C-alpha cells in the first residue's frame, strides 16, 4: 500500500506539472531612433541614436565630411520607448531646420532644406505602423558651380516608399518603410548615390526601428482532462499515505514517516 501511494503520488505530481500553466518566453520589446547614417565610399558616420532598452540622450550633431556630405540642424529630439510586459514599443525622430547636402563640389549635388521632419514607428505586438511628415521642404539637384538642374517635389505627408530619381546623383526614397519578422523600419530620407558621388553608397536621415516584441504572460500547456486526472491521482495517493500512517500508529505504536 505504501509503495502504491508513492507511485500514484509521483504520477499525480507529473500530471499536475504537465497540466498546469507554464511561463512563456521572457517578455521583450525594442525600439531605436537614429538621426543620420552615412556610408559613402570611405566616408562613414555611425548611426547617432538612442534605443530602448536603455534610453539615453545624445548631443545634437552637425558635420561636414570632405564637403561631400554635410548636415546642419537647429533642433533635434530623439525618443525610444519599450514596454516588455505589454509587448509594445515606439520611436521617433523630430528635427527642425534641417539642411542636408550630398555631392561633389563643382560637379553635381543634391540639397534639401526642411523646416521640420518627423519620423515615427510603433509596434503593438505584430501590429506595425509608421509615418513620415516633412514640413516646408525645398529640394533640388545642382550641376557645375551649383547651377540648379531640377527642383524635387516632396509631399508633406509622403506615402510609404515614395521614390524620386535624381539625375547625375542617384535616387531618393522618402518615408521608406520595411516590415519583416515583427519589425518595422521607417526612414525619413534614404539617398542612394552613384559611384561618381564619393564612390557611391547611402545616406539615411531620420530612421526609426520598432520590434520585435514578445508580450509576457502564462501559456497553459496542459488540458482540462489532464488537470482532472492529476487531481484524482493526487487525492488517491494522499489517501493511501494517510491509511498507512494511521495503521502504523495504532497497531505497532511506532513513529511514522510522512510520504
Backbone as CSV, one residue per row, in Angstrom:
resi,resn,N_x,N_y,N_z,CA_x,CA_y,CA_z,C_x,C_y,C_z
1,UNK,0.837,-1.208,0.000,0.000,0.000,0.000,0.864,1.247,0.000
2,UNK,1.949,1.216,0.785,2.815,2.373,0.831,3.449,2.635,-0.527
3,UNK,3.949,1.572,-1.151,4.579,1.746,-2.466,3.594,2.266,-3.490
4,UNK,2.363,1.757,-3.435,1.346,2.224,-4.381,1.084,3.704,-4.181
5,UNK,1.052,4.140,-2.938,0.814,5.553,-2.668,1.913,6.415,-3.229
6,UNK,3.158,5.956,-3.053,4.284,6.731,-3.573,4.214,6.837,-5.080
7,UNK,3.930,5.689,-5.730,3.856,5.686,-7.190,2.763,6.611,-7.680
8,UNK,1.569,6.484,-7.077,0.452,7.331,-7.505,0.727,8.794,-7.215
9,UNK,1.352,9.066,-6.071,1.657,10.453,-5.740,2.638,11.049,-6.734
10,UNK,3.650,10.252,-7.092,4.617,10.730,-8.087,3.954,10.970,-9.422
11,UNK,3.100,10.050,-9.835,2.387,10.208,-11.108,1.504,11.442,-11.076
12,UNK,0.859,11.659,-9.935,-0.019,12.826,-9.811,0.773,14.098,-9.971
13,UNK,1.946,14.151,-9.343,2.776,15.348,-9.461,3.149,15.610,-10.916
14,UNK,3.511,14.525,-11.624,3.855,14.683,-13.031,2.698,15.182,-13.853
15,UNK,1.501,14.633,-13.573,0.316,15.075,-14.317,-0.009,16.531,-14.029
16,UNK,0.115,16.922,-12.774,-0.195,18.305,-12.424,0.797,19.261,-13.068
17,UNK,2.063,18.877,-13.077,3.053,19.738,-13.714,2.775,19.892,-15.186
18,UNK,2.465,18.753,-15.859,2.220,18.814,-17.302,0.924,19.523,-17.620
19,UNK,-0.046,19.461,-16.704,-1.341,20.059,-16.996,-1.401,21.518,-16.594
20,UNK,-0.521,21.970,-15.693,-0.579,23.337,-15.188,0.017,24.320,-16.173
21,UNK,-0.078,25.632,-15.838,0.438,26.664,-16.731,1.952,26.708,-16.696
22,UNK,2.555,27.029,-17.827,3.997,27.195,-17.911,4.290,28.589,-18.436
23,UNK,5.350,29.179,-17.937,5.669,30.533,-18.370,6.070,30.554,-19.833
24,UNK,5.621,31.584,-20.540,6.004,31.761,-21.936,7.426,32.295,-21.991
25,UNK,7.900,32.552,-23.214,9.211,33.145,-23.351,9.233,34.492,-22.630
26,UNK,10.424,34.905,-22.209,10.553,36.171,-21.497,10.008,37.307,-22.353
27,UNK,9.296,38.213,-21.703,8.720,39.354,-22.411,9.837,40.248,-22.934
28,UNK,9.705,40.702,-24.183,10.702,41.583,-24.780,10.011,42.692,-25.558
29,UNK,10.705,43.802,-25.696,10.251,44.901,-26.537,11.473,45.738,-26.873
30,UNK,11.495,46.296,-28.090,12.691,47.017,-28.529,12.312,48.145,-29.476
31,UNK,13.078,49.232,-29.411,12.937,50.318,-30.383,14.221,51.136,-30.393
32,UNK,14.436,51.845,-31.496,15.555,52.788,-31.545,15.250,53.897,-32.552
33,UNK,15.930,55.022,-32.348,15.772,56.184,-33.225,17.160,56.667,-33.625
34,UNK,17.360,56.876,-34.940,18.660,57.298,-35.459,18.488,58.607,-36.219
35,UNK,19.415,59.532,-36.014,19.354,60.768,-36.785,19.945,60.577,-38.170
36,UNK,21.174,60.087,-38.243,21.838,60.019,-39.544,22.801,58.841,-39.585
37,UNK,22.919,58.273,-40.783,23.887,57.220,-41.043,24.476,57.468,-42.430
38,UNK,25.808,57.519,-42.507,26.495,57.794,-43.778,27.418,56.631,-44.093
39,UNK,27.272,56.115,-45.312,28.149,55.052,-45.810,28.421,55.349,-47.281
40,UNK,29.331,56.293,-47.518,29.641,56.771,-48.864,31.130,56.611,-49.100
41,UNK,31.504,55.633,-49.956,32.920,55.385,-50.192,33.635,55.198,-48.866
42,UNK,34.727,55.948,-48.644,35.454,55.835,-47.368,34.831,56.661,-46.248
43,UNK,33.792,57.430,-46.544,33.192,58.312,-45.548,32.141,57.548,-44.743
44,UNK,32.314,57.558,-43.429,31.398,56.810,-42.575,30.938,57.682,-41.407
45,UNK,29.684,57.568,-41.103,29.148,58.094,-39.852,28.273,57.007,-39.271
46,UNK,28.655,56.515,-38.106,27.827,55.505,-37.459,26.499,56.128,-37.039
47,UNK,25.437,55.333,-37.034,24.141,55.898,-36.644,24.209,56.568,-35.271
48,UNK,23.834,57.838,-35.233,23.733,58.562,-33.971,22.338,58.291,-33.451
49,UNK,22.213,57.610,-32.298,20.912,57.061,-31.964,20.670,56.943,-30.464
50,UNK,19.419,56.711,-30.148,19.018,56.253,-28.819,18.243,54.961,-29.028
51,UNK,18.228,54.122,-28.002,17.474,52.879,-28.115,16.914,52.487,-26.760
52,UNK,15.863,51.703,-26.790,15.220,51.228,-25.563,14.987,49.726,-25.677
53,UNK,15.416,48.977,-24.655,16.244,49.471,-23.555,17.716,49.557,-23.946
54,UNK,18.543,50.453,-23.300,18.114,51.545,-22.427,17.703,52.737,-23.265
55,UNK,17.452,53.859,-22.633,17.075,55.083,-23.349,18.012,56.195,-22.884
56,UNK,18.886,56.637,-23.770,19.889,57.627,-23.405,19.844,58.814,-24.355
57,UNK,20.291,59.957,-23.887,20.271,61.174,-24.698,21.541,61.268,-25.553
58,UNK,21.465,62.035,-26.640,22.630,62.261,-27.484,22.799,63.759,-27.695
59,UNK,24.017,64.137,-28.051,24.268,65.532,-28.401,23.772,65.806,-29.817
60,UNK,23.456,67.058,-30.080,22.994,67.437,-31.418,24.184,67.455,-32.372
61,UNK,24.152,66.643,-33.434,25.304,66.588,-34.333,25.126,67.466,-35.575
62,UNK,26.204,68.081,-35.988,26.326,68.684,-37.313,27.711,68.301,-37.805
63,UNK,27.855,68.047,-39.100,29.166,67.612,-39.577,29.353,67.961,-41.047
64,UNK,30.606,67.891,-41.461,30.994,68.121,-42.849,32.058,67.083,-43.191
65,UNK,31.720,66.153,-44.081,32.640,65.097,-44.481,33.206,65.422,-45.860
66,UNK,34.400,66.045,-45.875,35.133,66.337,-47.115,34.290,67.119,-48.123
67,UNK,33.339,67.905,-47.628,32.428,68.679,-48.477,31.539,67.801,-49.366
68,UNK,31.536,66.507,-49.112,30.691,65.604,-49.904,29.353,65.381,-49.202
69,UNK,29.375,65.182,-47.903,28.146,65.042,-47.124,28.194,66.056,-45.975
70,UNK,27.199,66.928,-45.942,27.145,67.955,-44.887,25.743,67.965,-44.276
71,UNK,25.710,68.135,-42.971,24.432,68.192,-42.268,24.471,69.303,-41.224
72,UNK,23.445,70.128,-41.240,23.255,71.155,-40.218,21.805,71.100,-39.756
73,UNK,21.579,71.373,-38.485,20.216,71.445,-37.971,20.217,72.289,-36.705
74,UNK,19.046,72.832,-36.400,18.907,73.714,-35.244,18.363,72.953,-34.037
75,UNK,17.320,72.175,-34.242,16.713,71.447,-33.125,16.608,69.962,-33.407
76,UNK,16.703,69.162,-32.344,16.650,67.707,-32.517,16.025,67.057,-31.299
77,UNK,15.146,66.121,-31.557,14.601,65.299,-30.492,14.519,63.855,-30.947
78,UNK,15.087,62.961,-30.157,15.014,61.524,-30.436,14.389,60.844,-29.223
79,UNK,13.539,59.869,-29.466,12.919,59.139,-28.367,12.754,57.681,-28.744
80,UNK,12.960,56.807,-27.764,12.748,55.371,-27.947,12.164,54.827,-26.650
81,UNK,11.038,54.133,-26.766,10.347,53.610,-25.586,9.971,52.150,-25.812
82,UNK,10.038,51.364,-24.731,9.695,49.944,-24.828,9.015,49.498,-23.543
83,UNK,7.970,48.693,-23.690,7.233,48.133,-22.552,7.155,46.620,-22.747
84,UNK,8.164,45.873,-22.257,8.181,44.425,-22.488,6.940,43.679,-22.004
85,UNK,6.428,43.935,-20.782,5.246,43.166,-20.357,4.058,43.324,-21.288
86,UNK,3.891,44.514,-21.864,2.775,44.750,-22.778,3.117,44.377,-24.215
87,UNK,4.410,44.162,-24.515,4.810,43.839,-25.881,4.651,45.006,-26.831
88,UNK,4.923,46.241,-26.348,4.763,47.433,-27.182,6.055,48.237,-27.197
89,UNK,6.257,48.983,-28.277,7.404,49.886,-28.364,7.108,50.957,-29.399
90,UNK,7.802,52.096,-29.258,7.663,53.183,-30.230,8.948,53.988,-30.254
91,UNK,9.157,54.707,-31.348,10.351,55.533,-31.500,10.026,56.698,-32.421
92,UNK,10.765,57.805,-32.248,10.515,58.974,-33.085,11.778,59.801,-33.247
93,UNK,11.856,60.499,-34.394,12.892,61.484,-34.670,12.184,62.771,-35.065
94,UNK,12.531,63.859,-34.395,11.950,65.168,-34.695,13.099,66.155,-34.851
95,UNK,13.331,66.604,-36.078,14.430,67.529,-36.351,13.874,68.804,-36.975
96,UNK,14.416,69.950,-36.535,13.939,71.243,-37.020,15.057,71.981,-37.745
97,UNK,14.666,72.696,-38.811,15.620,73.481,-39.609,16.791,72.618,-40.052
98,UNK,16.458,71.614,-40.854,17.436,70.630,-41.319,17.970,71.042,-42.690
99,UNK,19.291,71.004,-42.859,19.926,71.250,-44.154,20.898,70.111,-44.427
100,UNK,20.592,69.314,-45.453,21.443,68.190,-45.845,21.882,68.386,-47.287
101,UNK,23.181,68.282,-47.534,23.694,68.360,-48.906,24.646,67.207,-49.147
102,UNK,24.529,66.624,-50.341,25.357,65.486,-50.728,25.800,65.704,-52.167
103,UNK,27.078,65.512,-52.461,27.558,65.660,-53.831,29.022,66.022,-53.887
104,UNK,29.514,66.207,-55.102,30.900,66.593,-55.328,30.913,68.059,-55.732
105,UNK,31.574,68.911,-54.978,31.583,70.340,-55.293,32.043,70.619,-56.723
106,UNK,31.278,71.451,-57.434,31.625,71.810,-58.804,31.220,70.776,-59.832
107,UNK,30.649,69.635,-59.401,30.254,68.583,-60.351,28.747,68.376,-60.303
108,UNK,28.262,67.830,-59.236,26.819,67.585,-59.082,26.514,67.431,-57.603
109,UNK,25.278,67.784,-57.249,24.925,67.651,-55.842,23.426,67.646,-55.634
110,UNK,23.036,67.297,-54.407,21.627,67.311,-54.011,21.534,68.073,-52.700
111,UNK,20.589,68.996,-52.648,20.398,69.796,-51.446,18.946,69.711,-51.017
112,UNK,18.752,69.555,-49.725,17.393,69.540,-49.191,17.366,70.353,-47.899
113,UNK,16.389,71.227,-47.803,16.185,72.037,-46.610,14.753,71.824,-46.146
114,UNK,14.606,71.575,-44.864,13.281,71.320,-44.301,13.104,72.136,-43.029
115,UNK,11.914,72.699,-42.905,11.597,73.368,-41.653,11.499,72.356,-40.517
116,UNK,10.974,71.178,-40.834,10.872,70.112,-39.830,10.656,68.776,-40.521
117,UNK,11.223,67.737,-39.918,10.948,66.368,-40.372,10.651,65.526,-39.139
118,UNK,9.553,64.808,-39.209,9.113,63.957,-38.100,8.920,62.540,-38.628
119,UNK,9.590,61.602,-38.007,9.511,60.192,-38.406,9.220,59.370,-37.153
120,UNK,8.300,58.428,-37.274,7.963,57.629,-36.099,7.557,56.220,-36.507
121,UNK,7.659,55.305,-35.547,7.164,53.942,-35.729,6.536,53.482,-34.431
122,UNK,5.693,52.461,-34.553,5.030,51.882,-33.386,4.816,50.396,-33.643
123,UNK,5.051,49.595,-32.614,4.817,48.150,-32.703,4.023,47.718,-31.478
124,UNK,2.814,47.237,-31.710,1.977,46.675,-30.659,1.848,45.197,-30.976
125,UNK,2.716,44.397,-30.362,2.808,43.000,-30.780,3.272,42.957,-32.226
126,UNK,2.474,42.313,-33.084,2.788,42.250,-34.513,2.059,43.317,-35.324
127,UNK,1.365,44.221,-34.653,0.692,45.318,-35.343,1.692,46.461,-35.519
128,UNK,2.161,46.675,-36.745,3.247,47.605,-37.031,2.737,48.800,-37.830
129,UNK,3.197,50.005,-37.474,2.798,51.206,-38.208,3.911,52.232,-38.144
130,UNK,3.899,53.161,-39.122,4.919,54.203,-39.150,4.477,55.372,-40.008
131,UNK,5.062,56.542,-39.761,4.718,57.749,-40.506,5.957,58.614,-40.715
132,UNK,5.885,59.427,-41.766,6.889,60.461,-42.025,6.161,61.732,-42.435
133,UNK,6.535,62.852,-41.811,5.970,64.154,-42.161,7.118,65.125,-42.393
134,UNK,7.077,65.831,-43.513,8.118,66.798,-43.851,7.450,68.142,-44.136
135,UNK,7.807,69.153,-43.361,7.163,70.467,-43.494,8.106,71.467,-44.154
136,UNK,7.540,72.269,-45.075,8.293,73.341,-45.752,9.586,72.818,-46.354
137,UNK,9.454,71.902,-47.302,10.602,71.237,-47.907,11.032,71.967,-49.186
138,UNK,12.324,72.159,-49.303,12.913,72.667,-50.541,14.042,71.737,-50.922
139,UNK,13.926,71.074,-52.075,14.936,70.111,-52.503,15.267,70.340,-53.970
140,UNK,16.545,70.180,-54.310,16.953,70.399,-55.701,18.235,69.649,-56.019
141,UNK,18.383,69.361,-57.317,19.622,68.802,-57.854,20.395,69.949,-58.479
142,UNK,21.689,70.010,-58.208,22.527,71.069,-58.759,23.603,70.484,-59.660
143,UNK,24.063,71.292,-60.605,25.126,70.903,-61.522,26.401,71.662,-61.213
144,UNK,27.280,71.801,-62.222,28.531,72.543,-62.023,28.281,73.949,-61.489
145,UNK,29.136,74.374,-60.561,29.053,75.688,-59.937,27.740,75.904,-59.197
146,UNK,27.094,74.812,-58.833,25.855,74.910,-58.059,24.654,75.339,-58.861
147,UNK,24.729,75.241,-60.189,23.606,75.631,-61.043,22.416,74.696,-60.819
148,UNK,21.214,75.221,-60.554,20.045,74.354,-60.363,19.730,73.542,-61.616
149,UNK,19.521,72.252,-61.435,19.192,71.360,-62.543,17.747,70.888,-62.444
150,UNK,17.289,70.614,-61.236,15.941,70.062,-61.060,15.428,70.388,-59.667
151,UNK,14.194,70.896,-59.605,13.512,71.029,-58.319,12.801,69.710,-58.014
152,UNK,12.997,69.196,-56.830,12.441,67.900,-56.432,11.209,68.142,-55.573
153,UNK,10.091,67.584,-55.990,8.837,67.752,-55.262,8.680,66.628,-54.239
154,UNK,8.540,67.012,-52.989,8.352,66.042,-51.913,7.080,66.399,-51.155
155,UNK,6.105,65.503,-51.095,4.859,65.797,-50.378,5.094,66.006,-48.883
156,UNK,4.186,66.768,-48.275,4.264,66.967,-46.829,4.059,65.643,-46.092
157,UNK,3.079,64.861,-46.549,2.813,63.534,-45.970,3.031,62.487,-47.061
158,UNK,4.272,62.154,-47.357,4.545,61.220,-48.451,4.027,59.827,-48.164
159,UNK,3.516,59.142,-49.161,3.105,57.746,-48.958,4.333,56.874,-48.714
160,UNK,4.141,55.687,-48.166,5.290,54.804,-47.947,6.057,54.543,-49.230
161,UNK,7.389,54.591,-49.131,8.303,54.264,-50.228,8.096,55.173,-51.437
162,UNK,7.984,56.476,-51.184,7.848,57.475,-52.246,9.222,57.697,-52.875
163,UNK,9.396,57.326,-54.158,10.693,57.373,-54.822,10.839,58.514,-55.806
164,UNK,12.062,59.061,-55.883,12.380,60.152,-56.803,13.744,59.871,-57.430
165,UNK,13.833,60.000,-58.769,15.123,59.891,-59.451,15.844,61.232,-59.379
166,UNK,17.141,61.184,-59.125,17.967,62.394,-59.049,19.035,62.297,-60.139
167,UNK,18.836,62.960,-61.292,19.777,62.848,-62.414,21.209,63.212,-62.009
168,UNK,22.143,62.313,-62.336,23.546,62.539,-62.031,23.921,62.302,-60.589
169,UNK,22.930,62.031,-59.730,23.191,61.833,-58.304,22.886,60.406,-57.878
170,UNK,21.692,59.937,-58.202,21.248,58.613,-57.793,19.749,58.607,-57.620
171,UNK,19.266,58.231,-56.470,17.830,58.176,-56.232,17.541,58.482,-54.770
172,UNK,16.285,58.871,-54.523,15.852,59.235,-53.185,14.564,58.491,-52.871
173,UNK,14.477,57.917,-51.678,13.236,57.317,-51.187,12.837,58.071,-49.920
174,UNK,11.601,58.563,-49.923,11.070,59.281,-48.772,10.036,58.395,-48.072
175,UNK,10.052,58.426,-46.746,9.144,57.584,-45.959,9.317,56.111,-46.343
176,UNK,10.553,55.667,-46.357,10.822,54.263,-46.655,10.354,53.399,-45.495
177,UNK,9.544,52.397,-45.781,9.019,51.519,-44.747,9.268,50.062,-45.124
178,UNK,9.854,49.340,-44.190,10.131,47.916,-44.388,9.593,47.169,-43.169
179,UNK,8.766,46.157,-43.412,8.227,45.323,-42.344,8.693,43.884,-42.563
180,UNK,9.309,43.318,-41.534,9.811,41.947,-41.660,10.018,41.355,-40.273
181,UNK,9.513,40.132,-40.087,9.739,39.358,-38.857,9.373,40.154,-37.607
182,UNK,8.235,40.830,-37.655,7.761,41.560,-36.483,8.470,42.868,-36.222
183,UNK,9.245,43.353,-37.192,10.000,44.598,-37.050,9.585,45.566,-38.159
184,UNK,9.380,46.835,-37.807,9.139,47.867,-38.807,10.276,48.881,-38.736
185,UNK,10.802,49.239,-39.915,11.842,50.253,-40.033,11.307,51.373,-40.911
186,UNK,11.304,52.589,-40.382,10.816,53.750,-41.120,11.963,54.746,-41.242
187,UNK,12.331,55.072,-42.492,13.417,56.016,-42.756,12.848,57.232,-43.461
188,UNK,13.073,58.411,-42.879,12.551,59.639,-43.477,13.086,59.873,-44.874
189,UNK,14.407,59.872,-45.021,15.064,60.062,-46.321,16.181,59.041,-46.478
190,UNK,16.206,58.363,-47.615,17.324,57.481,-47.942,17.843,57.830,-49.325
191,UNK,19.086,58.287,-49.378,19.750,58.618,-50.639,20.635,57.462,-51.064
192,UNK,20.439,56.992,-52.298,21.337,56.004,-52.891,22.152,56.717,-53.959
193,UNK,23.472,56.760,-53.794,24.335,57.584,-54.628,25.058,56.773,-55.698
194,UNK,25.248,57.396,-56.860,26.017,56.789,-57.939,27.493,56.734,-57.557
195,UNK,28.270,55.830,-58.181,29.701,55.739,-57.864,30.459,57.049,-58.066
196,UNK,29.981,57.909,-58.979,30.672,59.174,-59.227,30.566,60.139,-58.048
197,UNK,29.648,59.886,-57.132,29.476,60.750,-55.964,30.163,60.110,-54.765
198,UNK,31.424,60.458,-54.608,32.186,59.991,-53.450,32.435,58.503,-53.412
199,UNK,32.243,57.815,-54.512,32.430,56.372,-54.542,31.145,55.596,-54.393
200,UNK,30.003,56.321,-54.276,28.716,55.650,-54.162,28.446,55.181,-52.748
201,UNK,27.182,54.940,-52.483,26.800,54.461,-51.157,25.437,54.992,-50.766
202,UNK,25.198,55.124,-49.478,23.885,55.559,-48.988,24.035,56.570,-47.858
203,UNK,23.022,57.438,-47.783,22.877,58.361,-46.659,21.443,58.227,-46.157
204,UNK,21.288,57.957,-44.874,19.958,57.840,-44.270,19.779,58.960,-43.254
205,UNK,18.631,59.625,-43.331,18.320,60.698,-42.393,16.988,60.412,-41.718
206,UNK,16.986,60.430,-40.394,15.789,60.233,-39.575,15.221,58.822,-39.779
207,UNK,15.660,57.910,-38.929,15.296,56.493,-39.058,14.819,55.957,-37.717
208,UNK,13.734,55.202,-37.744,13.214,54.575,-36.522,13.005,53.085,-36.757
209,UNK,13.193,52.316,-35.687,13.011,50.859,-35.737,12.194,50.445,-34.518
210,UNK,11.149,49.649,-34.734,10.317,49.147,-33.639,10.123,47.645,-33.773
211,UNK,10.311,46.919,-32.657,10.147,45.479,-32.636,11.476,44.763,-32.818
212,UNK,11.468,43.421,-32.690,10.303,42.577,-32.426,9.913,42.610,-30.950
213,UNK,8.640,42.423,-30.686,8.109,42.456,-29.332,7.437,41.135,-28.991
214,UNK,7.666,40.671,-27.764,7.028,39.462,-27.269,6.394,39.775,-25.924
215,UNK,5.069,39.896,-25.849,4.440,40.212,-24.563,4.626,39.082,-23.569
216,UNK,4.610,39.412,-22.277,4.768,38.397,-21.237,3.445,37.769,-20.890
217,UNK,3.486,36.783,-19.950,2.260,36.115,-19.521,2.442,34.623,-19.451
218,UNK,1.423,33.922,-18.975,1.466,32.472,-18.862,0.722,31.836,-20.020
219,UNK,1.229,30.725,-20.474,0.599,29.971,-21.556,0.234,28.594,-21.039
220,UNK,-1.053,28.230,-20.932,-1.435,26.908,-20.431,-1.053,25.831,-21.423
221,UNK,-0.222,24.899,-20.976,0.241,23.842,-21.869,-0.555,22.556,-21.707
222,UNK,-1.239,22.350,-20.556,-1.989,21.132,-20.333,-3.432,21.253,-20.770
223,UNK,-4.192,20.178,-20.590,-5.606,20.171,-20.943,-6.437,20.029,-19.680
224,UNK,-7.716,20.295,-19.775,-8.618,20.142,-18.634,-8.653,18.691,-18.174
225,UNK,-8.624,17.757,-19.122,-8.648,16.336,-18.777,-7.390,15.950,-18.013
226,UNK,-6.245,16.493,-18.469,-5.000,16.183,-17.786,-4.988,16.716,-16.376
227,UNK,-5.528,17.923,-16.199,-5.582,18.519,-14.864,-6.480,17.700,-13.942
228,UNK,-7.629,17.251,-14.461,-8.556,16.447,-13.656,-7.905,15.130,-13.243
229,UNK,-7.195,14.505,-14.173,-6.542,13.242,-13.858,-5.474,13.437,-12.796
230,UNK,-4.766,14.560,-12.857,-3.737,14.840,-11.870,-4.334,15.008,-10.496
231,UNK,-5.433,15.747,-10.422,-6.096,15.959,-9.135,-6.585,14.638,-8.553
232,UNK,-7.197,13.764,-9.380,-7.704,12.475,-8.919,-6.572,11.598,-8.402
233,UNK,-5.491,11.537,-9.167,-4.363,10.707,-8.756,-3.742,11.232,-7.483
234,UNK,-3.672,12.540,-7.353,-3.103,13.136,-6.142,-3.957,12.788,-4.935
235,UNK,-5.271,12.848,-5.093,-6.171,12.517,-3.991,-6.042,11.069,-3.580
236,UNK,-5.941,10.148,-4.551,-5.800,8.727,-4.262,-4.502,8.455,-3.523
237,UNK,-3.409,9.028,-3.989,-2.120,8.821,-3.344,-2.131,9.333,-1.928
238,UNK,-2.737,10.484,-1.713,-2.787,11.064,-0.370,-3.574,10.161,0.573
239,UNK,-4.667,9.574,0.087,-5.484,8.701,0.930,-4.690,7.486,1.366
240,UNK,-3.899,6.893,0.475,-3.116,5.708,0.823,-2.062,6.056,1.858
241,UNK,-1.431,7.216,1.716,-0.421,7.623,2.685,-1.047,7.786,4.068
242,UNK,-2.208,8.385,4.150,-2.887,8.585,5.432,-3.255,7.250,6.066
243,UNK,-3.774,6.308,5.251,-4.147,4.988,5.744,-2.931,4.282,6.326
244,UNK,-1.824,4.296,5.675,-0.594,3.629,6.138,-0.125,4.237,7.460
245,UNK,-0.231,5.547,7.574,0.230,6.197,8.788,-0.644,5.833,9.978
246,UNK,-1.945,5.833,9.792,-2.852,5.523,10.908,-2.662,4.096,11.385
247,UNK,-2.469,3.170,10.473,-2.293,1.779,10.868,-0.998,1.599,11.662
248,UNK,0.039,2.212,11.266,1.315,2.105,11.967,1.198,2.655,13.365
249,UNK,0.453,3.732,13.511,0.336,4.371,14.818,-0.460,3.517,15.790
250,UNK,-1.540,2.912,15.337,-2.419,2.152,16.221,-1.881,0.747,16.471
251,UNK,-1.470,0.070,15.421,-1.111,-1.335,15.566,0.275,-1.564,16.115
252,UNK,1.255,-0.725,15.737,2.637,-1.003,16.096,3.189,-0.017,17.108
253,UNK,2.498,1.095,17.305,2.966,2.089,18.256,4.391,2.533,17.957
254,UNK,4.636,2.816,16.708,5.969,3.302,16.320,5.802,4.623,15.616
255,UNK,6.919,5.373,15.531,6.890,6.656,14.830,6.672,6.406,13.345
256,UNK,5.953,7.323,12.742,5.639,7.174,11.307,6.380,8.231,10.494
257,UNK,6.463,7.962,9.226,7.117,8.881,8.291,6.106,9.385,7.283
258,UNK,6.077,10.678,7.093,5.180,11.236,6.070,5.766,10.966,4.691
259,UNK,4.906,10.577,3.778,5.345,10.304,2.404,4.848,11.425,1.506
